[in-house]
C-alpha cells in the first residue's frame, strides 16, 4: 500500500478486531497520528484523547492479546485487501466524512469503491411488488447508464438493487455489517449474490475484521459508509422507523443528495420515503432525473422492433415498454381477449421476455 507500511496496516487491523473503541478510532488516529502510537499510548493519554477512563484501561489490558502480524495473515488467507484512511487508494468521497473508518477490509475489486458516479440504492427488507417495480424502472436504468450501485446486501430492496446492477453489467458494491470473508457474509441467503458481485468486478467492503458477526449495532454504523461512499442516496421503500432513514439522514449531514420514491400514504412501507420528501428530499419518480443529475447520459433506447412472430406477444411487449402493467391494464391496452392474453403472457414468461411481480408484468430488457 503506497504511503503506509505493513506494520501500520497490521496495527489498524488489530484495532478493528477490538470493537469496543471503534467509534472513537478516527479521533484517536487524528490525535496520535498512527495506530502504532495508539497501541503505545498510556491509559491517561487515551483518556485525554476522548476515551472514558474505564474504556482506556480496558483497551490497555486487551491490546496485549492483539496481534497485527496475525491479522495480516488472516486477511491474506481470505483474499482480503486492507485500505487505510490516508492512502491514495482510499475512496475519496468516504475520506471526506468526519467519522471515516481508519481501515477498510475489501474482498473483490478495490477500484470498485472509487468508481464514479456512485449512488446508494437502499430500502426495506420487506419489499413490496411496488418496490420491485421501482427497482426495475429506476435502479436498473441508472445502473445501465453507468452508475456504481452501492447497497447493503440485506434481504429485500438491497439485494434487488445489487441484482439490478448485475443485470445491467454495472459496478456494484456491498457494504457489510459483518466480516467480508465468505464464512461471515450475511444473510446466508445472499451469500451467492455476494460472490456474483465479486465475480462481476464489484466488491464487498466492511470496517469489521474477518470473522465478525452481524451484531445489531454494526448495521447503523455501516450505514455511514454507504452514505459516505456515494454522491447521492436513493431510498426506494422504507418504514417510518427504518435503517434506510439513518443512511439518508447521514447523507444529508455529509452534504450529499437524497432521493426518495414517493408511495401511497396508506402504505407503511412508504411512510419513511414520504417523510423524507416532506423534509426536502427530492422525489424520485423517474430514472432520467437521477441519470442527468449524476452527469450520465441515457443509454439509447432500443427501437420498438418485433421480438416475436406472434402478434399477440408483440402487442403485450409494446404495452409493457414503458411501465409494468397488470392483466386488466394489458387487456385495455392490447384489446386481446382474456384467453389469448393469458396464452401469450405464459409464452413470453417461458421465453424469459417478461417477468411477473405480484399482479403486474414487466419486460426483462
Secondary structure, DSSP 4 states (H G I P E B T S, - for coil): -TTS-HHHHHHHHHHHH-GGGGGGHHHHHHHHSSHHHHHH--HHHHHHTT--HHHHHHHHHHGGG--HHHHHHHHHHTT-EEEETTSTTS-HHHHTSTT--SEEEEEE-GGGGG-SSEEEEE--SS--HHHHHHIIIIIHHHHHTTPEEEE---TTHHHHHHHHHHHTT--EEEE-SS-SSTTT-SSGGGHHHHHHHHHTT-EEEESSPTT----HHHHHHHHHHHHHH-SEEEE-S--SS-HHHHHHHHHHHTT-EEEE----TT-GGGHHHHHHHHTTPEE---HHHHHHHTT--PPPPPP----SS-HHHHHHHHHTSSS-EEHHHHHHHH---HHHHHHHHHHHHHHTSEEEETTEEEE--
